[in-house]
Amino acid sequence: MIDIENQVFSTIATALRAQYSGIFVSGEFTDVLARFPAVTIVESDNRVLQKMRTAAPNLENAVSLMYEVNVYTNSVGYKKSEAKDIMETIDNEFSKIGFTRTMCNPVSNLQDATIYRIVARYEGVADKNFRIYTK
């Protein structure tokens, strides 16, 4: 299985931590966030790209990937603008490494309306040499 999740997470998390002191970044969904602002970056899909499949022994030459990103903020007075700034950093980093944003929407946080949340999805194709192609 072609697995670049750690590289993608590290790239995005490093950029976020450099720009936003104290930001919480996780590679897993979590019910309780450690602190705010917070970001989760999760590989939601990793499937073999059928048109690049070959006969044995290299059946898997490329995979189609999807990452889901959640941004959470609760800063009084500017949580929406803070969330958008964080999302812009995330968007720039995913673009730099070759992913395309396929969705980005604010989502009501029903558990706690004081928290502003944005969800985005990024898609791309990675080959067995870990090169990323825009989907």
C-alpha positions as CSV (number, residue, x, y, z in Angstrom):
1,M,0.0,0.0,0.0
2,I,1.3,3.4,-0.9
3,D,1.1,5.5,2.3
4,I,2.2,9.1,2.4
5,E,0.0,10.2,5.3
6,N,2.9,10.9,7.7
7,Q,4.7,13.1,5.1
8,V,1.5,15.0,4.3
9,F,0.6,15.5,8.0
10,S,4.1,16.6,8.9
11,T,4.3,19.1,6.1
12,I,1.0,20.8,7.0
13,A,1.5,20.6,10.8
14,T,5.0,22.0,10.6
15,A,3.7,25.1,8.6
16,L,0.9,25.6,11.1
17,R,3.0,25.3,14.2
18,A,5.5,27.8,12.7
19,Q,2.8,30.4,12.0
20,Y,0.4,29.9,14.9
21,S,2.1,29.6,18.3
22,G,0.3,27.0,20.5
23,I,-1.9,25.6,17.8
24,F,-3.1,22.0,18.4
25,V,-2.7,19.8,15.3
26,S,-3.8,16.2,15.3
27,G,-3.8,13.4,12.7
28,E,-6.9,11.9,14.2
29,F,-10.5,12.9,14.8
30,T,-11.1,13.8,18.4
31,D,-14.2,14.5,20.5
32,V,-12.4,16.7,23.0
33,L,-9.9,19.2,21.7
34,A,-6.8,19.8,23.9
35,R,-6.7,23.6,23.2
36,F,-7.7,26.2,20.6
37,P,-7.1,26.9,17.8
38,A,-7.1,23.3,16.7
39,V,-6.8,21.4,13.4
40,T,-7.3,17.8,12.5
41,I,-5.8,16.4,9.3
42,V,-7.0,12.9,8.5
43,E,-6.5,10.7,5.4
44,S,-10.1,9.8,4.6
45,D,-9.5,7.8,1.5
46,N,-6.6,5.8,-0.1
47,R,-7.6,3.7,-3.0
48,V,-5.7,2.1,-5.9
49,L,-5.9,4.1,-9.1
50,Q,-7.2,1.4,-11.4
51,K,-5.9,3.0,-14.7
52,M,-2.3,2.7,-13.3
53,R,-2.5,-0.9,-12.2
54,T,-0.1,-3.4,-13.7
55,A,0.4,-7.1,-13.5
56,A,2.2,-8.7,-10.5
57,P,4.4,-7.9,-8.7
58,N,3.5,-4.2,-8.8
59,L,-0.2,-4.1,-8.8
60,E,-0.4,-0.8,-7.0
61,N,1.5,1.9,-8.9
62,A,-0.6,4.9,-7.7
63,V,-3.3,5.7,-5.3
64,S,-6.1,8.3,-5.2
65,L,-6.0,10.2,-1.9
66,M,-8.4,12.4,0.0
67,Y,-7.6,14.3,3.2
68,E,-10.3,15.9,5.4
69,V,-9.2,18.9,7.4
70,N,-11.2,20.5,10.3
71,V,-10.3,23.9,11.8
72,Y,-11.7,24.9,15.2
73,T,-11.4,28.3,16.9
74,N,-13.1,29.9,19.9
75,S,-11.4,33.3,20.0
76,V,-13.9,35.8,21.3
77,G,-14.6,38.5,18.7
78,Y,-12.5,37.1,15.8
79,K,-13.0,33.3,15.7
80,K,-14.3,33.3,12.1
81,S,-11.4,35.4,10.8
82,E,-8.9,33.3,12.8
83,A,-10.3,30.1,11.3
84,K,-10.1,31.5,7.8
85,D,-6.5,32.6,8.3
86,I,-5.6,29.1,9.5
87,M,-7.5,27.6,6.5
88,E,-5.6,29.8,4.1
89,T,-2.3,28.5,5.5
90,I,-3.5,24.9,5.1
91,D,-4.8,25.5,1.6
92,N,-1.4,27.0,0.5
93,E,0.5,24.1,1.9
94,F,-1.7,21.5,0.3
95,S,-1.5,23.4,-3.0
96,K,2.3,23.5,-2.8
97,I,2.6,19.7,-2.5
98,G,0.1,19.1,-5.3
99,F,-3.3,18.6,-3.8
100,T,-6.5,20.2,-5.0
101,R,-9.2,21.6,-2.6
102,T,-12.5,19.9,-3.5
103,M,-14.6,21.3,-0.7
104,C,-14.4,24.0,2.0
105,N,-17.4,25.0,4.1
106,P,-18.2,26.3,7.5
107,V,-20.0,23.8,9.7
108,S,-22.3,24.4,12.6
109,N,-20.7,23.1,15.8
110,L,-23.9,21.8,17.5
111,Q,-22.1,20.6,20.6
112,D,-20.8,24.1,21.4
113,A,-21.9,27.1,19.4
114,T,-19.0,29.2,20.8
115,I,-16.6,27.2,18.6
116,Y,-16.3,28.1,14.9
117,R,-15.5,25.2,12.5
118,I,-14.5,24.9,8.9
119,V,-14.2,21.6,7.0
120,A,-12.2,21.2,3.8
121,R,-11.3,18.2,1.6
122,Y,-8.2,17.9,-0.5
123,E,-7.6,15.3,-3.3
124,G,-4.6,14.1,-5.2
125,V,-2.8,11.1,-6.7
126,A,0.5,9.7,-5.3
127,D,2.6,7.2,-7.1
128,K,4.8,4.5,-5.6
129,N,7.8,7.0,-5.6
130,F,5.6,9.3,-3.5
131,R,5.3,11.9,-6.2
132,I,1.9,13.7,-6.0
133,Y,-0.2,14.6,-9.0
134,T,-3.1,16.9,-9.2
135,K,-6.3,14.9,-9.6
